[in-house]
Amino acid sequence: MFLDEAYWTNRYNEKSTGWDIGSPSTPLKQYLDQISNKDLKILIPGAGNAYEAKYAYDLGFEKVHILDFSPIPIAQFKQSCPDFPNANIFLENFFMHQGKYDLVLEQTFFCALDPQLRKEYVKKMQEILLPGGKLTGVLFAMEFDYPGPPFGATLEKYIQYFTPEFEILKLEACYNSIPPRQGSELFVQLRKS
């Protein structure tokens, strides 16, 4: 499967963006609300319209960064959040990114990748997280019976993907998913081993 920049840009052009809920994801919003250290360096890969980034920035997280390789959501984000620092916006392939972060927020990125890239995703997360850094967010708690994206997995498969490279702090049913995703998401919090 070839889920390249052209594929995702075409999805934006066709307004076929079912993952875009038009606001910050409740689990990530509530997670950000509880963090007192606003000096964390944060990355949101596959950020799309980056509602979570705007929310974090408005909360005082000045070191929040977004990454997407389609120019359409990046341009839309710049229009909706003109005060957001340009230096914190990356239009590039995640697997080529060179930054280092305390926290990576996962929101509909893992499920958008070809499953053949999952080992590479774990390896790249290990590379970009600082010692003790965390990967936190939501993952689909199911496998879909149609070709993706999105691509899901079972709890057991997620455990296989992320251990031993990460310490699993949380990998459990997400209690605060948005209504259409109730019962179909896991909240994940992993710490770099």
C-alpha positions as CSV (number, residue, x, y, z in Angstrom):
1,M,0.0,0.0,0.0
2,F,1.3,3.4,-0.9
3,L,0.0,6.0,1.6
4,D,2.3,8.9,0.5
5,E,1.9,12.7,0.6
6,A,-0.2,12.6,-2.6
7,Y,-2.7,10.1,-1.1
8,W,-3.2,12.3,2.0
9,T,-3.3,15.5,0.1
10,N,-6.0,14.0,-2.2
11,R,-8.0,13.0,0.9
12,Y,-7.9,16.6,2.1
13,N,-8.8,17.9,-1.4
14,E,-11.8,15.5,-1.5
15,K,-12.8,16.5,2.1
16,S,-12.6,12.8,2.9
17,T,-11.2,13.4,6.4
18,G,-13.3,11.2,8.8
19,W,-10.5,11.3,11.4
20,D,-10.8,15.1,11.7
21,I,-13.3,15.7,14.5
22,G,-13.0,19.5,14.3
23,S,-11.7,20.0,17.8
24,P,-9.1,18.6,20.2
25,S,-9.6,14.9,21.1
26,T,-11.1,14.6,24.6
27,P,-8.5,12.1,25.8
28,L,-5.6,14.3,24.7
29,K,-7.3,17.5,25.9
30,Q,-7.8,16.1,29.4
31,Y,-4.3,14.7,29.4
32,L,-2.8,18.1,28.5
33,D,-5.0,19.8,31.2
34,Q,-3.2,17.8,33.9
35,I,0.4,18.6,32.9
36,S,1.9,21.3,35.1
37,N,5.3,21.4,33.3
38,K,4.7,23.7,30.4
39,D,8.3,23.6,29.4
40,L,8.0,20.1,27.8
41,K,9.1,19.8,24.2
42,I,6.1,18.1,22.5
43,L,5.6,16.7,19.0
44,I,2.3,15.8,17.3
45,P,3.1,13.7,14.2
46,G,0.5,13.4,11.4
47,A,-1.0,16.4,13.1
48,G,-3.5,17.2,10.3
49,N,-5.4,20.4,11.3
50,A,-3.6,20.2,14.7
51,Y,-6.4,21.1,17.1
52,E,-4.5,19.5,19.9
53,A,-1.4,21.7,19.1
54,K,-3.5,24.9,19.2
55,Y,-5.1,23.8,22.5
56,A,-1.7,23.0,24.0
57,Y,-0.2,26.2,22.8
58,D,-3.1,28.2,24.2
59,L,-2.5,26.4,27.6
60,G,1.1,27.7,27.6
61,F,3.0,24.9,26.0
62,E,5.3,27.0,23.8
63,K,7.4,24.1,22.7
64,V,4.7,22.2,21.0
65,H,5.5,21.1,17.4
66,I,3.4,19.7,14.6
67,L,4.4,17.5,11.7
68,D,2.5,16.5,8.6
69,F,3.6,15.8,5.1
70,S,0.5,17.1,3.4
71,P,0.7,20.9,2.8
72,I,-3.0,21.4,3.0
73,P,-3.5,20.9,6.8
74,I,-0.3,22.7,7.5
75,A,-1.6,25.8,5.5
76,Q,-5.0,25.5,7.2
77,F,-3.4,25.4,10.7
78,K,-1.2,28.4,9.9
79,Q,-4.4,30.3,9.0
80,S,-6.3,29.2,12.1
81,C,-3.4,29.7,14.5
82,P,-1.3,32.6,13.1
83,D,0.6,33.2,16.3
84,F,2.0,29.7,16.4
85,P,5.8,29.7,15.8
86,N,6.7,28.8,12.2
87,A,9.8,27.1,13.6
88,N,7.6,24.6,15.3
89,I,5.8,23.5,12.1
90,F,7.3,20.7,10.0
91,L,6.1,19.8,6.5
92,E,8.0,16.5,6.1
93,N,7.9,12.8,6.4
94,F,7.8,11.7,10.0
95,F,10.5,9.0,9.4
96,M,12.9,11.7,8.2
97,H,12.4,14.0,11.2
98,Q,15.4,14.8,13.3
99,G,14.0,16.5,16.5
100,K,14.1,15.3,20.1
101,Y,11.1,15.5,22.4
102,D,9.9,14.9,26.0
103,L,6.5,13.9,24.8
104,V,4.9,12.7,21.6
105,L,1.1,12.8,21.3
106,E,-0.5,10.1,19.3
107,Q,-3.8,10.9,17.7
108,T,-4.8,9.0,14.5
109,F,-1.3,8.8,13.2
110,F,-0.4,5.2,14.0
111,C,-3.7,3.9,12.5
112,A,-3.0,5.9,9.3
113,L,0.3,4.2,8.6
114,D,0.7,1.0,6.5
115,P,0.9,-1.8,9.1
116,Q,4.2,-2.8,7.5
117,L,5.7,0.4,9.0
118,R,4.8,-0.3,12.6
119,K,8.2,-1.6,13.6
120,E,9.8,1.4,11.9
121,Y,7.3,3.7,13.8
122,V,8.4,2.2,17.2
123,K,12.1,2.5,16.2
124,K,11.6,6.2,15.2
125,M,9.7,7.0,18.4
126,Q,12.6,5.5,20.4
127,E,15.0,7.7,18.3
128,I,13.1,11.0,18.8
129,L,12.1,10.7,22.4
130,L,14.6,12.0,25.0
131,P,15.6,9.7,27.9
132,G,12.4,9.1,30.0
133,G,10.3,10.6,27.2
134,K,6.7,9.5,26.8
135,L,4.5,8.5,23.9
136,T,0.9,9.2,24.9
137,G,-2.4,9.1,23.1
138,V,-5.1,6.9,21.7
139,L,-5.0,3.8,19.5
140,F,-7.9,1.8,17.9
141,A,-8.7,-1.2,20.1
142,M,-9.9,-3.3,17.2
143,E,-9.0,-4.7,13.8
144,F,-11.2,-3.5,11.0
145,D,-12.9,-5.9,8.6
146,Y,-12.1,-3.6,5.6
147,P,-8.9,-2.4,4.0
148,G,-7.6,0.7,5.7
149,P,-6.7,3.2,6.6
150,P,-7.5,3.3,9.4
151,F,-5.7,0.2,10.6
152,G,-6.3,-1.1,14.1
153,A,-4.9,-3.9,16.2
154,T,-5.7,-5.8,19.4
155,L,-4.3,-5.1,22.8
156,E,-2.1,-8.1,22.6
157,K,-0.6,-6.9,19.3
158,Y,0.1,-3.4,20.7
159,I,2.0,-5.0,23.6
160,Q,4.1,-6.9,21.1
161,Y,4.8,-3.8,19.1
162,F,5.9,-1.6,22.0
163,T,7.8,-4.0,24.3
164,P,10.7,-4.2,25.1
165,E,11.5,-0.8,23.6
166,F,9.0,1.0,25.9
167,E,7.8,0.6,29.4
168,I,4.0,0.4,29.3
169,L,2.6,2.8,31.9
170,K,-1.0,2.6,30.5
171,L,-2.6,0.6,27.8
172,E,-6.3,0.4,28.7
173,A,-9.8,1.1,27.5
174,C,-10.2,4.8,26.9
175,Y,-13.0,6.0,29.2
176,N,-13.3,9.5,27.7
177,S,-13.4,8.9,23.9
178,I,-15.6,11.0,21.8
179,P,-19.1,9.4,21.5
180,P,-18.6,7.9,18.0
181,R,-15.4,6.2,19.2
182,Q,-16.7,5.0,22.6
183,G,-15.5,1.4,23.2
184,S,-13.1,1.4,20.2
185,E,-10.1,3.2,21.6
186,L,-7.3,2.4,24.0
187,F,-5.5,5.1,26.0
188,V,-1.7,4.5,25.8
189,Q,1.1,6.0,27.8
190,L,4.6,4.5,27.1
191,R,7.9,5.6,28.5
192,K,11.2,5.2,26.6
193,S,13.1,2.3,28.1
